[in-house]
Amino acid sequence: MLGRAARLLCLVMRMIAAFAGAVATAGTAHADGCYTWTPTLSRGASGADVTQLQIRLGGYPGYGAVLAVDGSFGPATEAALKHFQSVYGLTADGIAGPSTYDKLDALQDDDCTPVHFTYAELNDCNSTWSGGAVSASTAKANALRTMWKLEAVRHALGGRPITVTSGFRSYACNEAVGGASGSRHLHGDAADLGAGPHSLCTLAGQARYHGFSGILGPGYPGHDDHTHVDHRSSQYWSAPACGI
């Protein structure tokens, strides 16, 4: 057995080690298994951290708007951040700091996808993301942006599941399912949503608030059994049976 002096020495050494660990981690960047954030981000910031933030805020630009993912923290990014903060009960100050990062980390898995969606759901074609209109890396990045927008739609609709029936397609897959030759599915930035807890019209209507420039739904030719959302360059919404 250890003597009294030896036990006291061990206790002191453990206390020193614990203190050293606390000092070493104090002030370091906020991180989880997906991404390590800088201490704070606010208007005027730029770079990769802002890009990552914009991807996650893509579903909060407001009605009819699309948030650019350009790495520049301007008024639109600030507004989207304030909207996100307000929705999740945070102080809506437009500054990304620890509380914002905590919420973002809670909303994502270690591969940076939002917790309620997966890459597999957005790729019913092949796991390599190749064979489409863009590179495999671009298609996968586009799908990630889509998932974060869908996460915002899901939250706005009370947190009930959204059923994704189609995402990225290679040219071969697109031809096999009879997709349009210029389909946005070939870019990885489109998703078809099936009815479930939400009607197709509810999905089409809500998508207007969450960064989707393309929305096609019931009443549009070939879309009576699903609602289609995408990131096309200019706005086009058509779901006549839903009044859109």
Backbone as CSV, one residue per row, in Angstrom:
resi,resn,N_x,N_y,N_z,CA_x,CA_y,CA_z,C_x,C_y,C_z
1,MET,0.841,-1.208,0.000,0.000,0.000,0.000,0.869,1.249,0.000
2,LEU,0.390,2.316,-0.599,1.139,3.555,-0.634,1.102,4.236,0.723
3,GLY,2.229,4.837,1.093,2.266,5.600,2.320,1.535,6.913,2.147
4,ARG,1.340,7.598,3.285,0.595,8.857,3.260,1.255,9.875,2.348
5,ALA,2.572,9.998,2.393,3.288,10.972,1.558,3.131,10.655,0.081
6,ALA,3.191,9.342,-0.245,3.063,8.944,-1.648,1.664,9.241,-2.176
7,ARG,0.648,8.959,-1.339,-0.730,9.249,-1.766,-0.933,10.740,-1.974
8,LEU,-0.362,11.551,-1.097,-0.471,12.998,-1.231,0.190,13.475,-2.514
9,LEU,1.358,12.894,-2.846,2.076,13.264,-4.067,1.248,12.918,-5.297
10,CYS,0.629,11.741,-5.288,-0.200,11.335,-6.428,-1.377,12.292,-6.627
11,LEU,-1.995,12.692,-5.496,-3.127,13.612,-5.573,-2.704,14.942,-6.167
12,VAL,-1.560,15.465,-5.713,-1.052,16.740,-6.234,-0.773,16.634,-7.726
13,MET,-0.185,15.528,-8.154,0.154,15.356,-9.579,-1.111,15.302,-10.430
14,ARG,-2.162,14.634,-9.921,-3.411,14.591,-10.686,-4.030,15.976,-10.812
15,MET,-3.952,16.755,-9.727,-4.500,18.109,-9.765,-3.742,18.978,-10.749
16,ILE,-2.428,18.840,-10.780,-1.617,19.611,-11.737,-1.967,19.230,-13.166
17,ALA,-2.126,17.913,-13.414,-2.447,17.446,-14.768,-3.806,17.961,-15.220
18,ALA,-4.790,17.940,-14.296,-6.125,18.429,-14.647,-6.089,19.908,-14.969
19,PHE,-5.336,20.691,-14.164,-5.222,22.131,-14.393,-4.549,22.410,-15.727
20,ALA,-3.499,21.660,-16.032,-2.780,21.844,-17.297,-3.687,21.552,-18.474
21,GLY,-4.524,20.499,-18.333,-5.445,20.186,-19.420,-6.450,21.277,-19.640
22,ALA,-6.935,21.860,-18.539,-7.906,22.954,-18.664,-7.290,24.147,-19.342
23,VAL,-6.027,24.478,-18.992,-5.344,25.607,-19.619,-5.110,25.338,-21.092
24,ALA,-4.769,24.102,-21.438,-4.463,23.765,-22.826,-5.675,23.895,-23.721
25,THR,-6.883,23.585,-23.172,-8.079,23.627,-24.014,-8.783,24.972,-23.979
26,ALA,-8.458,25.822,-23.029,-9.123,27.118,-22.932,-8.830,27.968,-24.159
27,GLY,-9.889,28.520,-24.749,-9.720,29.436,-25.863,-9.517,28.776,-27.213
28,THR,-9.531,27.433,-27.258,-9.374,26.771,-28.548,-10.673,26.858,-29.321
29,ALA,-10.601,26.582,-30.636,-11.781,26.678,-31.484,-12.798,25.617,-31.111
30,HIS,-14.065,25.942,-31.323,-15.155,25.022,-31.049,-15.162,23.946,-32.124
31,ALA,-15.302,22.671,-31.720,-15.230,21.593,-32.704,-16.147,20.442,-32.321
32,ASP,-16.567,19.675,-33.316,-17.164,18.372,-33.089,-16.543,17.439,-34.123
33,GLY,-17.164,16.293,-34.365,-16.565,15.349,-35.297,-16.572,15.807,-36.733
34,CYS,-17.328,16.862,-37.025,-17.466,17.313,-38.411,-16.549,18.478,-38.754
35,TYR,-16.567,19.528,-37.937,-15.871,20.753,-38.326,-15.405,21.527,-37.102
36,THR,-14.290,22.208,-37.237,-13.763,23.055,-36.175,-14.002,24.516,-36.548
37,TRP,-14.748,25.217,-35.697,-15.121,26.604,-35.974,-14.135,27.577,-35.341
38,THR,-13.996,28.741,-35.957,-13.239,29.823,-35.346,-14.050,30.385,-34.179
39,PRO,-13.441,31.166,-33.293,-14.174,31.665,-32.119,-15.493,32.365,-32.442
40,THR,-15.495,33.339,-33.341,-16.735,34.016,-33.731,-16.665,34.410,-35.204
41,LEU,-17.847,34.546,-35.793,-17.969,35.022,-37.161,-19.063,36.076,-37.188
42,SER,-18.799,37.182,-37.865,-19.795,38.243,-37.964,-19.602,38.967,-39.289
43,ARG,-20.445,39.972,-39.530,-20.390,40.679,-40.809,-18.983,41.212,-41.080
44,GLY,-18.529,41.001,-42.308,-17.190,41.412,-42.708,-16.205,40.269,-42.742
45,ALA,-16.549,39.147,-42.110,-15.656,37.982,-42.132,-15.697,37.335,-43.514
46,SER,-14.678,36.558,-43.810,-14.641,35.848,-45.084,-13.789,34.597,-44.935
47,GLY,-13.931,33.701,-45.900,-13.115,32.501,-45.891,-13.906,31.218,-45.724
48,ALA,-13.179,30.137,-45.493,-13.777,28.805,-45.441,-14.791,28.664,-44.316
49,ASP,-14.542,29.307,-43.173,-15.478,29.210,-42.060,-16.830,29.813,-42.437
50,VAL,-16.800,30.924,-43.143,-18.049,31.563,-43.575,-18.768,30.660,-44.576
51,THR,-18.023,30.047,-45.475,-18.620,29.131,-46.442,-19.355,28.002,-45.732
52,GLN,-18.704,27.413,-44.735,-19.338,26.328,-43.992,-20.592,26.811,-43.266
53,LEU,-20.537,28.005,-42.733,-21.703,28.570,-42.062,-22.835,28.779,-43.056
54,GLN,-22.526,29.321,-44.221,-23.551,29.592,-45.223,-24.240,28.312,-45.693
55,ILE,-23.489,27.225,-45.814,-24.093,25.948,-46.192,-25.177,25.561,-45.200
56,ARG,-24.887,25.743,-43.913,-25.818,25.348,-42.862,-26.972,26.330,-42.691
57,LEU,-26.782,27.549,-43.165,-27.841,28.561,-43.087,-28.652,28.657,-44.371
58,GLY,-28.391,27.762,-45.320,-29.033,27.851,-46.627,-30.543,27.790,-46.591
59,GLY,-31.096,27.221,-45.517,-32.541,27.115,-45.419,-33.210,28.279,-44.725
60,TYR,-32.455,29.367,-44.454,-32.997,30.480,-43.679,-32.838,31.847,-44.347
61,PRO,-32.937,31.940,-45.668,-32.772,33.249,-46.311,-34.042,34.080,-46.345
62,GLY,-35.189,33.457,-46.090,-36.459,34.166,-46.182,-37.202,33.824,-47.461
63,TYR,-38.434,34.246,-47.539,-39.312,33.901,-48.665,-38.704,34.315,-50.003
64,GLY,-38.585,33.339,-50.891,-38.143,33.607,-52.251,-36.668,33.910,-52.420
65,ALA,-35.921,33.903,-51.344,-34.499,34.262,-51.423,-33.622,33.011,-51.427
66,VAL,-32.413,33.186,-51.916,-31.401,32.130,-51.912,-30.127,32.713,-51.331
67,LEU,-29.566,32.072,-50.331,-28.337,32.556,-49.722,-27.133,32.071,-50.519
68,ALA,-26.315,33.008,-50.992,-25.112,32.643,-51.737,-24.108,31.958,-50.818
69,VAL,-23.462,30.936,-51.340,-22.379,30.261,-50.618,-21.086,30.743,-51.263
70,ASP,-20.623,31.917,-50.814,-19.488,32.561,-51.455,-18.357,32.898,-50.488
71,GLY,-18.499,32.514,-49.233,-17.436,32.771,-48.267,-17.338,34.198,-47.798
72,SER,-18.334,35.030,-48.105,-18.325,36.431,-47.702,-19.513,36.712,-46.788
73,PHE,-19.249,37.128,-45.556,-20.288,37.354,-44.554,-20.830,38.777,-44.709
74,GLY,-21.892,38.876,-45.510,-22.513,40.169,-45.746,-23.890,40.245,-45.100
75,PRO,-24.690,41.235,-45.496,-26.018,41.433,-44.903,-26.939,40.220,-45.035
76,ALA,-26.881,39.522,-46.180,-27.765,38.372,-46.376,-27.406,37.232,-45.432
77,THR,-26.118,37.010,-45.227,-25.682,35.968,-44.299,-26.068,36.341,-42.870
78,GLU,-25.899,37.619,-42.528,-26.275,38.079,-41.195,-27.773,37.880,-40.959
79,ALA,-28.594,38.217,-41.956,-30.039,38.063,-41.824,-30.425,36.594,-41.673
80,ALA,-29.792,35.733,-42.476,-30.078,34.298,-42.377,-29.669,33.752,-41.015
81,LEU,-28.534,34.221,-40.501,-28.070,33.775,-39.187,-29.042,34.225,-38.094
82,LYS,-29.493,35.470,-38.170,-30.457,35.957,-37.179,-31.745,35.138,-37.223
83,HIS,-32.183,34.798,-38.430,-33.386,33.975,-38.583,-33.170,32.611,-37.936
84,PHE,-32.044,31.977,-38.233,-31.712,30.676,-37.642,-31.684,30.770,-36.118
85,GLN,-31.007,31.780,-35.609,-30.902,31.939,-34.157,-32.271,32.115,-33.521
86,SER,-33.113,32.899,-34.137,-34.447,33.138,-33.605,-35.278,31.856,-33.594
87,VAL,-35.210,31.100,-34.677,-35.974,29.856,-34.797,-35.601,28.860,-33.697
88,TYR,-34.329,28.845,-33.333,-33.865,27.886,-32.336,-33.731,28.487,-30.933
89,GLY,-34.324,29.646,-30.714,-34.364,30.215,-29.385,-33.055,30.787,-28.882
90,LEU,-32.156,31.152,-29.806,-30.886,31.759,-29.428,-30.993,33.284,-29.507
91,THR,-30.040,33.977,-28.934,-29.999,35.429,-29.075,-29.732,35.774,-30.532
92,ALA,-30.669,36.474,-31.157,-30.570,36.756,-32.594,-29.728,38.000,-32.830
93,ASP,-28.413,37.864,-32.640,-27.513,39.005,-32.781,-26.715,38.993,-34.083
94,GLY,-26.893,37.943,-34.903,-26.183,37.891,-36.173,-24.702,37.610,-36.024
95,ILE,-24.302,37.122,-34.862,-22.898,36.767,-34.622,-22.841,35.275,-34.315
96,ALA,-22.039,34.552,-35.078,-21.888,33.118,-34.846,-20.817,32.903,-33.790
97,GLY,-21.240,32.441,-32.634,-20.334,32.169,-31.527,-20.670,30.835,-30.906
98,PRO,-20.245,30.593,-29.675,-20.410,29.282,-29.038,-21.829,28.732,-29.037
99,SER,-22.823,29.565,-28.730,-24.193,29.038,-28.671,-24.694,28.626,-30.055
100,THR,-24.326,29.405,-31.073,-24.702,29.045,-32.446,-23.995,27.766,-32.860
101,TYR,-22.709,27.660,-32.568,-21.961,26.456,-32.919,-22.495,25.229,-32.191
102,ASP,-22.882,25.400,-30.932,-23.455,24.279,-30.185,-24.701,23.750,-30.883
103,LYS,-25.554,24.667,-31.337,-26.774,24.251,-32.020,-26.455,23.596,-33.360
104,LEU,-25.547,24.181,-34.133,-25.169,23.584,-35.413,-24.586,22.199,-35.210
105,ASP,-23.732,22.053,-34.199,-23.128,20.750,-33.929,-24.188,19.724,-33.543
106,ALA,-25.199,20.161,-32.799,-26.271,19.254,-32.396,-27.124,18.840,-33.585
107,LEU,-27.106,19.647,-34.639,-27.930,19.379,-35.815,-27.223,18.561,-36.879
108,GLN,-25.949,18.211,-36.660,-25.220,17.515,-37.709,-24.530,16.256,-37.205
109,ASP,-24.336,15.332,-38.147,-23.569,14.126,-37.877,-22.100,14.382,-38.188
110,ASP,-21.266,13.395,-37.926,-19.825,13.591,-38.093,-19.386,13.749,-39.546
111,ASP,-20.265,13.460,-40.504,-19.928,13.675,-41.914,-20.474,14.999,-42.417
112,CYS,-20.928,15.853,-41.507,-21.440,17.194,-41.803,-22.846,17.214,-42.390
113,THR,-23.472,16.067,-42.543,-24.866,16.061,-42.988,-25.771,16.377,-41.802
114,PRO,-26.912,17.019,-42.048,-27.852,17.255,-40.951,-28.379,15.924,-40.424
115,VAL,-28.721,15.901,-39.140,-29.004,14.636,-38.462,-30.173,13.860,-39.062
116,HIS,-31.086,14.533,-39.758,-32.266,13.837,-40.255,-32.162,13.428,-41.726
117,PHE,-31.001,13.643,-42.339,-30.817,13.280,-43.744,-29.437,12.664,-43.933
118,THR,-29.301,11.842,-44.960,-28.028,11.177,-45.232,-27.674,11.287,-46.711
119,TYR,-26.383,11.095,-47.000,-25.961,11.080,-48.396,-26.677,9.973,-49.168
120,ALA,-26.903,8.834,-48.509,-27.558,7.715,-49.193,-28.965,8.097,-49.663
121,GLU,-29.672,8.882,-48.858,-31.014,9.318,-49.253,-30.978,10.199,-50.494
122,LEU,-29.919,10.965,-50.638,-29.811,11.907,-51.766,-29.095,11.300,-52.964
123,ASN,-28.832,10.013,-52.925,-28.171,9.359,-54.052,-28.796,7.990,-54.272
124,ASP,-29.798,7.937,-55.133,-30.433,6.662,-55.460,-29.852,6.082,-56.749
125,CYS,-28.668,6.558,-57.113,-28.050,6.156,-58.371,-26.800,5.309,-58.134
126,ASN,-25.764,5.943,-57.592,-24.553,5.187,-57.272,-23.778,5.920,-56.190
127,SER,-23.005,5.180,-55.425,-22.334,5.763,-54.260,-21.136,6.625,-54.626
128,THR,-20.720,6.625,-55.876,-19.534,7.396,-56.266,-19.871,8.827,-56.671
129,TRP,-21.142,9.133,-56.881,-21.593,10.467,-57.278,-21.063,10.878,-58.659
130,SER,-20.635,9.916,-59.423,-20.075,10.220,-60.745,-21.100,9.948,-61.842
131,GLY,-20.763,10.399,-63.050,-21.601,10.102,-64.204,-22.690,11.108,-64.479
132,GLY,-22.719,12.214,-63.721,-23.734,13.230,-63.945,-23.201,14.397,-64.741
133,ALA,-23.861,15.560,-64.612,-23.500,16.740,-65.387,-22.344,17.515,-64.772
134,VAL,-21.966,17.172,-63.534,-20.872,17.848,-62.831,-19.952,16.794,-62.231
135,SER,-18.830,17.227,-61.696,-17.914,16.281,-61.080,-18.569,15.618,-59.873
136,ALA,-18.031,14.475,-59.473,-18.577,13.757,-58.323,-18.514,14.616,-57.058
137,SER,-17.420,15.347,-56.884,-17.277,16.168,-55.680,-18.297,17.303,-55.660
138,THR,-18.560,17.895,-56.831,-19.549,18.972,-56.906,-20.949,18.444,-56.658
139,ALA,-21.271,17.290,-57.232,-22.592,16.698,-57.021,-22.833,16.415,-55.545
140,LYS,-21.817,15.879,-54.879,-21.960,15.562,-53.454,-22.084,16.834,-52.623
141,ALA,-21.318,17.865,-52.975,-21.415,19.147,-52.266,-22.789,19.776,-52.472
142,ASN,-23.323,19.680,-53.678,-24.661,20.208,-53.945,-25.717,19.473,-53.123
143,ALA,-25.545,18.158,-52.998,-26.487,17.367,-52.208,-26.455,17.786,-50.736
144,LEU,-25.268,18.109,-50.234,-25.158,18.555,-48.848,-25.941,19.849,-48.636
145,ARG,-25.830,20.777,-49.565,-26.585,22.027,-49.473,-28.085,21.744,-49.474
146,THR,-28.512,20.807,-50.324,-29.923,20.442,-50.376,-30.396,19.898,-49.037
147,MET,-29.591,19.036,-48.428,-29.982,18.440,-47.151,-30.170,19.478,-46.058
148,TRP,-29.279,20.478,-46.021,-29.423,21.504,-44.989,-30.675,22.350,-45.216
149,LYS,-31.043,22.566,-46.458,-32.291,23.283,-46.732,-33.495,22.431,-46.326
150,LEU,-33.417,21.138,-46.612,-34.498,20.241,-46.214,-34.609,20.140,-44.692
151,GLU,-33.484,20.228,-44.003,-33.512,20.221,-42.542,-34.307,21.420,-42.024
152,ALA,-34.135,22.565,-42.673,-34.888,23.761,-42.283,-36.375,23.587,-42.568
153,VAL,-36.711,22.990,-43.705,-38.115,22.722,-44.025,-38.711,21.782,-42.979
154,ARG,-37.975,20.740,-42.648,-38.448,19.754,-41.666,-38.734,20.413,-40.314
155,HIS,-37.826,21.258,-39.883,-38.013,21.928,-38.595,-39.239,22.838,-38.636
156,ALA,-39.397,23.561,-39.747,-40.531,24.479,-39.878,-41.860,23.734,-39.880
157,LEU,-41.843,22.476,-40.304,-43.065,21.671,-40.370,-43.235,20.797,-39.127
158,GLY,-42.655,21.240,-38.035,-42.885,20.568,-36.764,-41.977,19.396,-36.463
159,GLY,-40.925,19.240,-37.265,-39.968,18.171,-37.000,-40.402,16.797,-37.462
160,ARG,-41.488,16.710,-38.199,-41.924,15.410,-38.716,-41.125,15.040,-39.963
161,PRO,-40.919,13.759,-40.214,-40.045,13.320,-41.310,-40.472,13.826,-42.682
162,ILE,-39.477,13.978,-43.543,-39.697,14.283,-44.954,-39.162,13.106,-45.756
163,THR,-39.953,12.625,-46.676,-39.574,11.464,-47.473,-38.914,11.899,-48.773
164,VAL,-37.648,11.543,-48.950,-36.926,11.834,-50.192,-37.016,10.605,-51.091
165,THR,-37.575,10.781,-52.277,-37.742,9.650,-53.189,-36.712,9.618,-54.306
166,SER,-36.019,10.741,-54.534,-34.986,10.766,-55.564,-34.057,11.944,-55.329
167,GLY,-32.772,11.737,-55.604,-31.788,12.801,-55.460,-30.875,12.836,-56.668
168,PHE,-29.574,12.689,-56.449,-28.617,12.704,-57.552,-28.866,11.532,-58.504
169,ARG,-28.695,11.822,-59.800,-28.760,10.768,-60.819,-27.615,10.941,-61.803
170,SER,-26.999,9.847,-62.188,-26.088,9.871,-63.322,-26.942,9.954,-64.583
171,TYR,-26.293,10.173,-65.733,-27.063,10.206,-66.972,-27.773,8.878,-67.197
172,ALA,-27.102,7.784,-66.876,-27.701,6.466,-67.077,-28.924,6.281,-66.190
173,CYS,-28.801,6.671,-64.929,-29.943,6.548,-64.015,-31.084,7.456,-64.432
174,ASN,-30.749,8.650,-64.857,-31.780,9.602,-65.262,-32.557,9.093,-66.466
175,GLU,-31.833,8.512,-67.410,-32.496,7.956,-68.591,-33.386,6.779,-68.205
176,ALA,-32.911,5.969,-67.266,-33.651,4.781,-66.861,-34.991,5.124,-66.210
177,VAL,-35.036,6.253,-65.508,-36.294,6.632,-64.841,-37.112,7.606,-65.670
178,GLY,-36.643,7.943,-66.861,-37.385,8.836,-67.739,-37.275,10.292,-67.363
179,GLY,-36.161,10.674,-66.724,-35.960,12.063,-66.331,-35.707,12.970,-67.515
180,ALA,-35.974,14.249,-67.355,-35.726,15.221,-68.417,-34.237,15.285,-68.720
181,SER,-33.900,15.571,-69.956,-32.490,15.573,-70.367,-31.684,16.636,-69.636
182,GLY,-32.326,17.717,-69.223,-31.634,18.778,-68.499,-31.953,18.779,-67.015
183,SER,-32.329,17.642,-66.490,-32.761,17.545,-65.095,-31.704,18.057,-64.121
184,ARG,-32.150,18.779,-63.100,-31.240,19.222,-62.042,-30.729,18.049,-61.205
185,HIS,-31.387,16.927,-61.284,-30.892,15.736,-60.579,-29.489,15.356,-61.057
186,LEU,-29.168,15.696,-62.296,-27.847,15.387,-62.845,-26.754,16.208,-62.177
187,HIS,-27.138,17.286,-61.493,-26.190,18.161,-60.802,-26.098,17.838,-59.310
188,GLY,-26.960,16.963,-58.850,-26.959,16.625,-57.432,-27.637,17.645,-56.545
189,ASP,-28.216,18.679,-57.130,-28.805,19.740,-56.307,-30.336,19.710,-56.299
190,ALA,-30.908,18.548,-56.599,-32.364,18.416,-56.625,-32.798,17.247,-55.750
191,ALA,-34.022,17.346,-55.268,-34.610,16.247,-54.508,-36.094,16.165,-54.820
192,ASP,-36.579,14.954,-54.963,-38.004,14.719,-55.100,-38.532,14.268,-53.746
193,LEU,-39.638,14.852,-53.322,-40.207,14.590,-52.010,-41.560,13.920,-52.157
194,GLY,-41.745,12.830,-51.436,-43.004,12.108,-51.498,-43.933,12.505,-50.368
195,ALA,-45.202,12.209,-50.555,-46.187,12.492,-49.514,-45.949,11.556,-48.333
196,GLY,-46.279,12.018,-47.157,-46.111,11.244,-45.932,-46.821,11.989,-44.833
197,PRO,-46.074,12.421,-43.806,-46.695,13.254,-42.773,-47.197,14.584,-43.327
198,HIS,-46.616,15.004,-44.474,-46.982,16.279,-45.076,-47.524,16.037,-46.482
199,SER,-48.518,16.813,-46.871,-49.015,16.724,-48.236,-47.978,17.306,-49.189
200,LEU,-48.085,16.942,-50.447,-47.172,17.475,-51.453,-47.303,18.988,-51.562
201,CYS,-48.504,19.497,-51.410,-48.702,20.948,-51.484,-48.087,21.653,-50.279
202,THR,-48.167,21.026,-49.119,-47.535,21.609,-47.938,-46.032,21.708,-48.149
203,LEU,-45.434,20.669,-48.705,-43.992,20.669,-48.970,-43.633,21.750,-49.989
204,ALA,-44.415,21.843,-51.060,-44.146,22.852,-52.089,-44.278,24.255,-51.521
205,GLY,-45.299,24.470,-50.717,-45.503,25.793,-50.140,-44.403,26.174,-49.170
206,GLN,-43.983,25.257,-48.327,-42.965,25.568,-47.330,-41.603,25.768,-47.970
207,ALA,-41.324,25.053,-49.046,-40.019,25.156,-49.710,-39.718,26.573,-50.177
208,ARG,-40.749,27.370,-50.401,-40.559,28.747,-50.873,-39.804,29.602,-49.856
209,TYR,-39.823,29.197,-48.599,-39.185,29.980,-47.528,-37.760,29.513,-47.207
210,HIS,-37.306,28.476,-47.886,-36.078,27.829,-47.428,-35.003,27.652,-48.504
211,GLY,-34.936,28.600,-49.412,-33.785,28.674,-50.303,-33.842,27.878,-51.583
212,PHE,-35.007,27.353,-51.949,-35.115,26.580,-53.188,-35.603,27.481,-54.314
213,SER,-34.783,27.625,-55.339,-35.180,28.464,-56.475,-36.080,27.709,-57.432
214,GLY,-35.988,26.383,-57.455,-36.846,25.558,-58.295,-37.800,24.741,-57.450
215,ILE,-39.096,24.873,-57.714,-40.114,24.086,-57.013,-41.159,23.659,-58.039
216,LEU,-41.350,22.364,-58.189,-42.357,21.826,-59.097,-43.203,20.829,-58.315
217,GLY,-44.513,20.963,-58.417,-45.372,20.080,-57.640,-46.674,19.764,-58.346
218,PRO,-47.646,19.262,-57.601,-48.920,18.855,-58.191,-49.517,19.905,-59.131
219,GLY,-49.931,19.401,-60.280,-50.469,20.291,-61.310,-49.460,20.586,-62.386
220,TYR,-48.183,20.469,-62.066,-47.138,20.616,-63.082,-46.973,19.249,-63.747
221,PRO,-46.825,19.199,-65.078,-46.770,17.908,-65.771,-45.765,16.929,-65.150
222,GLY,-46.251,15.741,-64.862,-45.390,14.685,-64.344,-45.050,14.796,-62.873
223,HIS,-45.698,15.698,-62.138,-45.355,15.928,-60.733,-46.546,15.801,-59.778
224,ASP,-47.552,15.059,-60.188,-48.699,14.900,-59.302,-48.425,13.928,-58.156
225,ASP,-47.346,13.155,-58.255,-47.046,12.185,-57.196,-45.822,12.569,-56.368
226,HIS,-45.283,13.759,-56.598,-44.138,14.213,-55.790,-43.968,15.720,-55.929
227,THR,-43.219,16.290,-55.010,-42.804,17.691,-55.107,-41.312,17.716,-55.336
228,HIS,-40.903,18.444,-56.348,-39.496,18.541,-56.729,-38.932,19.892,-56.274
229,VAL,-37.733,19.878,-55.674,-37.059,21.122,-55.280,-35.630,21.088,-55.806
230,ASP,-35.108,22.268,-56.173,-33.735,22.302,-56.679,-33.123,23.688,-56.514
231,HIS,-31.875,23.826,-57.013,-31.100,25.071,-56.864,-30.831,25.741,-58.213
232,ARG,-31.726,25.685,-59.157,-31.492,26.275,-60.475,-31.123,27.756,-60.350
233,SER,-30.546,28.295,-61.421,-29.964,29.640,-61.361,-30.996,30.753,-61.242
234,SER,-32.201,30.523,-61.721,-33.243,31.547,-61.610,-34.519,30.901,-61.086
235,GLN,-35.332,31.690,-60.431,-36.504,31.138,-59.769,-37.552,30.638,-60.755
236,TYR,-38.021,29.427,-60.503,-39.150,28.884,-61.258,-39.949,27.983,-60.328
237,TRP,-41.137,28.453,-59.965,-42.034,27.702,-59.105,-43.303,27.398,-59.868
238,SER,-43.732,26.133,-59.831,-44.985,25.792,-60.490,-45.592,24.546,-59.848
239,ALA,-46.673,24.772,-59.131,-47.463,23.691,-58.550,-48.912,24.166,-58.596
240,PRO,-49.488,24.234,-59.795,-50.804,24.857,-59.974,-51.902,24.292,-59.090
241,ALA,-51.851,22.991,-58.804,-52.870,22.397,-57.965,-52.774,22.869,-56.516
242,CYS,-51.642,23.481,-56.189,-51.419,23.994,-54.833,-51.542,25.520,-54.789
243,GLY,-51.880,26.126,-55.913,-51.974,27.579,-55.967,-50.613,28.244,-56.026
244,ILE,-49.612,27.511,-56.514,-48.239,28.046,-56.617,-47.829,28.116,-58.075
